[in-house]
Amino acid sequence: MTARPASFVDVLAEDRFCSGCDENLLDAAIVREARYGMTIVTCPRCGRVEQIEGRPLRRTEQRWTGLVLGFAIIGLLALWAPSNFAVMGISVAVAEEATSRLWSEVIRVYEQEFPADAGGRFDEDVQVVTTPGAGPAAAPAVQVVVTEADPGLRDRFGAWFAGQDRAALFDRIGGWGAVMEWNVLWPWLVAGFVPLGFGILWSMVLLNVSRRRMVLAWPCVCVWSILAVAAMAIAATMIPVRTPHDAAMAIAVPRVLPMIGLYYAMLLLAGMVIGRSVLRGMVRLTLSPRAISAMARLWLVDGLPPPRPLWGRTLAAPGACSANS
C-alpha cells in the first residue's frame, strides 16, 4: 500500500485504471493536493496523476449491487452442496469397495472354525431360468427360482461374530493389505481431483479471505461431509451382524471411511490454498493487459503486489506527467 502523506484522504477501493499505462490503481492512496484542493491519485508505476471524483451510487447501481449480492449468495450455497457431496460420496464409494473385498475372507475364516456350515446360504438368491416351449413356435417359459437363506446359519454366524475381537479378526482377514489394494483403489485416488477442483473454486469465491485464513474457512466449507462421514463410521459399529457382508461393513467401515474422508477433505483444503495461485497463472496466460489489471484483488488479498501488464502501451517515464495534466 502507498505510504500515507499528510494530506491523505482515503484509499481507492474500486478498480480504476491509469490512462497512461493501464495500471490498476486499486488500494492506491487518495490525497488532496494543496493548490486546488482536488482529490487525486498518483499511478505507482508511471507517475501519472488521476483526478478522483467521489459520488454516491445511483439508484440503478444500488439495485444492481443488491442483485449481484443475491446471486453471489445463491452461488455460494450452490457450491457448498456439491463440495460436501463430492467428499462424502467418494469416501462412501471407496469404503464400500473395501468391504466388498473382505466379506469372502470373513466366510473363509468362519468356515475354518465351522466346517459343517461350508456352502451355506446367508442371503436369498434369485435366479431367472428360461426353458424352451413345448412346440416349435411356442414362446420360451420363464421361471424364477428363489433360494432362501438359512435362518439358523445366520443366527450361528451372528453369535460367532459377537464373540470375536474385531481388531484381531481384521488382521486375520488380511488387514490393511486386503482393504487398500492399489490395483483396485487407484481410480478412487485419482478421483481426488474432484474435491481439489472444488477447492480451487472456493478460493475464487472467498476472494476476501487470505490464504492464511483459508484453513479457518475450510471446516465451514466441508462441515456436512465431515459430520456425515463421522456419523456413518459410528453407525457401522452398531449394525446387527448376521451375514459376512454385515461383518465386513462393521469391521472395515469404521477404519476406512474416516481415513478416506480425511484424504478427500485435505485435497479440498489443498485446492483452497493453492487455488488463487492457479487462477493467477491462468489470468496471466489468457487475459489482456487491462483485464489482468482488473483482477488485482487476486494478488492483493494474499499480500502480493498488484499485477503488472506484461505488454501493452509504452510506459511514460515517471514524473513526465505533472499534477496539472
C-alpha positions, 0 to 999 in steps of 0.5 A: 500500500502507498505510504500515507502523506499528510494530506491523505484522504482515503484509499481507492477501493474500486478498480480504476485504471491509469490512462497512461499505462493501464495500471490498476490503481486499486488500494492506491492512496487518495490525497488532496493536493494543496493548490486546488484542493482536488482529490487525486491519485498518483499511478505507482508505476508511471507517475501519472496523476488521476483526478478522483471524483467521489459520488454516491451510487445511483439508484440503478447501481444500488439495485444492481449491487443488491442483485449481484449480492443475491446471486453471489449468495445463491452461488455460494450455497450452490457450491457448498452442496456439491463440495460436501457431496463430492467428499462424502460420496467418494469416501462412501464409494471407496469404503464400500469397495473395501468391504466388498473385498473382505466379506469372502475372507470373513466366510473363509475364516468362519468356515475354518472354525465351522466346517459343517456350515461350508456352502451355506446360504446367508442371503436369498438368491434369485435366479431367472431360468428360461426353458424352451416351449413345448412346440416349435413356435411356442414362446420360451417359459420363464421361471424364477427360482428363489433360494432362501437363506438359512435362518439358523446359519445366520443366527450361528454366524451372528453369535460367532461374530459377537464373540470375536475381537474385531481388531484381531479378526481384521488382521486375520482377514488380511488387514490393511493389505486386503482393504487398500489394494492399489490395483483396485483403489487407484481410480478412487485416488485419482478421483481426488481431483474432484474435491481439489477442483472444488477447492480451487473454486472456493478460493475464487469465491472467498476472494476476501479471505487470505490464504492464511485464513483459508484453513479457518474457512475450510471446516465451514466449507466441508462441515456436512461431509465431515459430520456425515462421514463421522456419523456413518463410521459410528453407525457401522459399529452398531449394525446387527451382524448376521451375514459376512457382508454385515461383518465386513461393513462393521469391521472395515467401515469404521477404519476406512471411511474416516481415513478416506474422508480425511484424504478427500477433505485435505485435497479440498483444503489443498485446492483452497490454498493453492487455488488463487495461485492457479487462477493467477497463472491462468489470468496471466496466460489468457487475459489482456493487459487491462483485464489482468489489471482488473483482477488485482484483488487476486494478488492483493488479498494474499499480500502480493503486489498488484499485477503488472501488464506484461505488454501493452502501451509504452510506459511514460517515464515517471514524473513526465506527467505533472499534477496539472495534466 
